[in-house]
């Protein structure tokens, strides 16, 4: 069938596929990868994009675009959601966030949010692997801060009772420390410099 210079393909008197004048294809149902289990997107530039759009109007923060995963054919397996931090009415309000979900009991549960200021909010604990035990800050004025109110405490915990916790200034990216403060079960030690609190 043809209308408005587009082409439609129908099955059982119902439109299944529409090709419009921009050569965009709109499928009315799902696309099944079949027994091979994969779909291939190949771009002539060598850098193809997989584009997911929403058509929510501007002056709204409700619009999302989602890449959804399933396991065991029909069960939730996680998703990545692009949401709006602004209402997209003008350049300065066209700000977005990304939310990463993992599945628990077949329900997608928020694990990580990246906002438009590149701040990361984890819903759970952050665990460093055995090979890499460093958090490296590359800008001045670096903080590890408990931003909650009501007299809560920021806790840095060490599983080993004997080794304690060491705070200090790393004078080389690979190793040595300048002034350090080590908190151990028997007390606090300073070496080789001084650690000032409130100075």
N, C-alpha and C positions, 0 to 999 in steps of 0.2 A: 504494500500500500504506500501511496505517496501523498504527502501533504506538506505545504510550506517548504518545498524543495528538500524535504527529508525523506528517508526511506525507513519503513518499518517492516519487521518480520513478525508474523503472528503464528501461534499454534493454538488450536482449538478456539479460534476466533478471538484470542487475547494477544495483545502485543507482547512479544518476548524480547525484541531487540530493536532499538531505534538508532539510526545513523543520521546525525544532523548535518547542516551545511558547513560546520567547522570540522567535520570528520570525527566528531566525538561520538562514542558509542555508549548507549545507555541500556543496560540489561535490566529487565523487570524482576529477575530472580537471581539465584546464586550462580556463581561460576565454579564448577566442579573440576578439580585438577585430575580426576580419574585415578586409575590404579597406579599411575606413575608417581602421583603425590606431590607434584611441584608445578609451579607456574614460572615462566621465564619472561623477564622484561629486559629488552635489549634496546639501547639507545644508539643512534648513529653517531653521536658525539663521543661515545665511550664513557659518558658519565650520566646514565639514565636516572630519572627521578620517579619515585612512586609518590603520586600526589593524592592526598585525601583532603577534600574540601567540605566545609559546611556552608549552608546558605542562610544562616541566621542573620537577620538585619543588623546594621550598625546601630549605635546608641543602645547596645545591649551587651551584657557580659555573660549571657547564657550560652553562647555558641561554643561547641566543642567539635573536635575531629579526633577519631579514635582508631588506633590500630589494635585489633582484638585478636587474641589467641585462644584456641580451644585444644583440649587434650581428650583422648578417648572419644573423638568425633564430636561430642556435644557438650563436654564439661568445661567450665571456665578454666583457663590456663594462663591468665594474666592479660594485661593490656597497657598501652601507652596512650595517654589522653592529652591532647593539646587544648588548653583552655585559655580564657581571656582574663588578663589582669586589668585591661581597660575596655572601653566600649567600642573601639575601632571607628569612631566618628571622624577622627583626624589623625595626623601623623603621630602626635605625642601620646595619643590614647591607644595606639595600635601596639599594645604590649601583650605578651602571652606567657603562659607557664606550661611546663610539662609535668605530668604526674605519672609515675610508674607504679603499677599494681602487680602483685603476685597473688597466686591463688591459695586459699586456705579453706579446706572442706568444700571445694568447688565454688567458692565465692571470691571474687576479685577484691583484694584488700590493699589499700594505699600503703606503699612502702617508702616512696621518695617523691618529694616535690622540688622542682627547680623553678624559681620565679623569674620574672623579667629583669631582676637585678642580679641574676646569677647566684642567688642565695639558695643553699640546699637545706631542706628540712627532712630528716629521716624519721620515720615513724617508729623504728626500732633501734636496737643497739648498733654501733659501728665497730666491727672487729677487724683489726689489722692482722695480716697473715704472719706466720712465723718468720718468713724471709724478710719482710719489711715491717719494722716496728716504729716508723717515724711518721709524724705529721709535719710537713714542711710548709712554712709560710714564706712567700716570696715578696711581701710588701711590708712597709713599716706599720707600726701601731697594730700589733697582732694580739688577739685576745682569745682565751678560752673562757667563756662567761656563762653563768647560769642566769638567764634572763627572767626567771620566774620571780614572783613576789611572794611575800608572806613568810620570810625568814628561812627559805630553803637554802641548802648548802650545795656547792659544787664539789663532787667527790671524785678524786682520782684514785683508783683502786689497783692494787697489785696482788696477783694470786699467790706469789711466793712470800711467805712470812719472813724469810731470812734476808732477801735481797733489798727490800725497801723500794722507795721511789726516788729518782734523781731528777732535779730541776736545774737547768743551767743554760749557759750561752755556748752554742756550738760555733767554735772559731774556724772550723773547716767543714765543708759540706759532707765530707766523708768520715769525720770522726771526732777529733779532740774537742774537749770542752774548756772554756775559760773558767769563769766563776761558776761553781755548782753548789747546790744544796741537796743533801741526801737525807730523806726521811726514812729512818729504820726503826724497828721495834724498840731499841734502847734509847732513841733520842734523835737529834738533828746534828749533822756535821757539815762544815763549810770547807771547801777546798777548790783551788788554791786562793781564790779571791773572796770578795764579800758579796753577800746578797742582802740588799736593802729592802725593807718593807715600808712603804709610805714615804720614800725619799726620792 
